[in-house]
Every structure is written in structure tokens, then in C-alpha cells.
Amino acid sequence: MRSRLLHCAPHLAMLAVCVALYAGALRIDATAAGPDRLGPDVWPKAIIIVMGLVCLFETLKRAFFNPAPRPVPELRGNPDSGDEAAAITPPGSPRTLAAGAALIAGYVAAVTWLGFFLTSALFLAAFGFVGGFRRHGWNALVSLLGALVLFVIFTRVAYVSLPMGEGPFRQLSIWLMGMVGVH
């Protein structure tokens, strides 16, 4: 029983964080939006609810259907020998974590210059590569489609003003906005 509880602990902790965040989101003043418009409290609450549901799902899954964590297979071989399987950094390694953090910092630094769409597509492709996804054609397709879906959600559904970029990158953003019907 103790091992199951330990296995669920990170998700239970995040579920508690979700409850605290939702309590904070209840204090957002939504009276200025009016009855026909979404208020500033809708998106934070929606994201917190989805995050809480994911944590609850993962807790229940770990508690009842997957009680024991699987061991991570060890890499064999010499990374310097050119053996590609041995050269791959295992998931969860400090190098992978550092590379992911650097990509996030790079995203923040580049988004005002390259614009939301292009920066997001490059970030998704690089993040997949850092995470070990080596099917380059699929990686490019998923990255472009993912960035486009996020662009459409933010501009057409959430009405969020996104960074457009500078120079030719700004023109790309304006063209994309016209393609998805944002004026």
C-alpha cells in the first residue's frame, strides 16, 4: 500500500496545487466582461480544471491499474563508438533537462523577433528531437501542425494577441492571420 501511495504522490501533490490555484482563480474579477462575453476568469479556470482532471486520472491509473513503476532500461555500448543506440541520452537525464530548459529560455528570447507561429514550430521540433523523437519527417509535420493549431486556438477561440515578429516574420504572421480569418 505504501509503494502505491508513493507512486501516486507527485500527482496527488499537483492535484492539491490545482485546488489552491482554482481557489485563487475564484478571486478574478469577471464582472467587466458582460453577460455575452467570456470573462478573464474563464481560461485560467478551464486550464486548472483540465490539469486537475489529468492529475486525478493519473493518480487513479497509478493506484489501481499500474501500481509499480517500470525500470528504465540501461543503455549498453560505448557512445564514442558511433553506436547510435548507445549515444542517445536516456530520458530524465540532467543533460536532457538542461537542453529542455535552454529551449524554453530560447523560446522566450526569440518569440518577439520570430513571431509566435514560427517560434512555436521550431520549439516543438527541437523539443521532440531533444526528447528522443528521431523521425524527422513526422517531427516536422507534427511541429508545424501543432504550432498552427495553437495559433488558431489563441487567435480564433481565446482572442489572445500573439507576438507577430519582426520584418519578414511579421509578414508571415499577418498572412497566417488572414488565412485563419483574423482581421
C-alpha positions in Angstrom: 0.0 0.0 0.0 2.8 2.4 0.9 4.5 1.9 -2.5 1.2 2.7 -4.3 0.8 5.9 -2.3 4.4 6.9 -3.1 3.8 6.1 -6.7 0.8 8.5 -6.7 2.3 11.2 -4.5 3.5 13.6 -7.3 0.1 13.6 -8.9 -1.7 14.0 -5.6 0.6 17.0 -4.8 -0.2 18.5 -8.2 -3.9 17.9 -7.5 -3.6 19.9 -4.3 -1.8 22.7 -6.2 -4.7 22.7 -8.7 -7.2 23.1 -5.8 -5.1 26.1 -4.5 -4.8 27.6 -7.9 -8.6 27.3 -8.5 -9.3 28.9 -5.2 -7.1 31.8 -6.4 -8.8 31.9 -9.8 -12.1 32.4 -8.0 -10.9 35.8 -6.9 -10.5 37.1 -10.5 -13.0 39.9 -11.2 -15.1 38.9 -14.1 -17.8 41.5 -13.8 -16.4 43.8 -16.5 -16.8 41.2 -19.3 -20.6 41.4 -19.5 -23.1 38.6 -20.0 -22.3 37.9 -23.7 -18.5 37.6 -23.4 -16.1 35.3 -21.8 -14.5 36.9 -18.8 -10.9 36.9 -17.8 -11.5 34.1 -15.4 -12.6 31.5 -17.9 -9.3 30.4 -19.4 -7.3 30.1 -16.1 -10.2 28.2 -14.6 -10.5 25.9 -17.6 -6.8 25.1 -17.7 -6.7 24.5 -13.9 -9.7 22.1 -14.2 -8.1 20.2 -17.1 -4.8 20.0 -15.2 -6.7 18.7 -12.1 -8.6 16.1 -14.1 -5.3 14.9 -15.7 -3.7 14.6 -12.2 -6.8 12.8 -10.9 -6.8 10.4 -13.9 -3.1 9.7 -13.4 -3.5 9.1 -9.7 -6.3 6.6 -10.2 -4.4 4.9 -13.0 -1.3 4.5 -10.9 -3.2 3.5 -7.8 -5.4 0.8 -9.4 -4.1 -0.2 -12.8 -0.3 0.4 -12.9 0.9 0.1 -9.3 4.6 -0.4 -9.9 6.9 1.9 -11.8 8.7 0.2 -14.7 12.5 0.2 -14.5 14.3 2.3 -17.1 16.4 0.1 -19.4 20.1 0.8 -19.2 22.0 1.9 -22.3 24.6 -0.5 -23.4 27.6 0.1 -25.6 30.1 2.9 -26.0 28.6 6.3 -27.0 32.0 7.2 -28.6 32.0 4.1 -30.9 29.3 5.6 -33.2 26.7 3.2 -31.9 23.5 5.4 -32.2 21.6 3.4 -29.6 24.4 3.9 -27.1 24.7 7.6 -27.9 21.1 8.5 -27.1 20.8 10.3 -23.8 18.3 8.5 -21.6 15.0 10.3 -20.7 15.2 12.1 -17.4 18.9 12.7 -17.6 20.4 16.0 -16.4 21.5 16.8 -20.0 18.0 16.3 -21.3 16.6 18.5 -18.6 19.2 21.2 -19.3 18.5 21.1 -23.0 14.8 21.4 -22.4 15.2 24.4 -20.1 17.5 26.0 -22.7 14.9 25.5 -25.4 12.3 27.2 -23.2 14.6 30.1 -22.5 15.4 30.3 -26.2 11.7 30.4 -27.0 11.1 33.3 -24.7 14.0 35.2 -26.2 13.1 34.5 -29.8 9.3 34.8 -29.8 9.1 38.6 -30.1 11.6 38.5 -33.1 10.3 35.4 -34.9 6.7 35.6 -34.0 4.5 33.1 -32.2 3.9 30.6 -35.1 7.5 30.2 -36.3 9.0 30.1 -32.8 6.4 27.6 -31.7 7.0 25.3 -34.7 10.8 25.5 -34.1 10.4 24.9 -30.4 8.1 21.8 -30.9 10.6 20.3 -33.4 13.6 20.9 -31.2 11.8 19.7 -28.1 10.8 16.5 -29.9 14.4 16.0 -31.0 15.8 16.6 -27.5 13.2 14.2 -26.1 14.4 11.4 -28.4 11.9 11.6 -31.3 14.1 10.9 -34.4 11.6 10.5 -37.2 12.4 13.9 -38.8 9.5 14.0 -41.3 6.9 13.2 -38.7 8.6 15.6 -36.3 8.4 18.5 -38.8 4.8 17.7 -39.7 3.7 17.4 -36.0 5.6 20.6 -35.2 4.0 22.6 -38.0 0.5 21.3 -37.3 0.9 21.8 -33.6 2.0 25.4 -34.0 -0.9 26.0 -36.4 -3.4 24.5 -34.0 -2.1 26.6 -31.2 -2.1 29.7 -33.4 -5.8 29.1 -34.4 -6.9 28.4 -30.8 -5.2 31.5 -29.4 -6.3 33.8 -32.2 -9.8 32.5 -33.0 -11.0 30.9 -29.8 -9.2 32.7 -26.9 -8.7 36.0 -28.7 -5.2 36.3 -27.4 -2.9 38.9 -29.1 0.3 36.9 -30.1 3.7 38.3 -30.9 3.9 38.8 -34.6 7.6 39.0 -35.1 9.8 41.5 -37.0 10.4 42.0 -40.7 9.5 39.0 -42.9 8.4 37.1 -39.8 5.8 39.7 -39.2 4.6 39.3 -42.8 4.3 35.6 -42.2 2.1 36.2 -39.1 -0.1 38.7 -40.9 -0.5 36.2 -43.8 -1.4 33.4 -41.3 -3.9 35.6 -39.6 -5.6 36.3 -42.9 -5.6 32.6 -43.7 -7.4 31.7 -40.5 -9.8 34.7 -40.8 -8.4 37.0 -38.1 -8.8 40.7 -39.1 
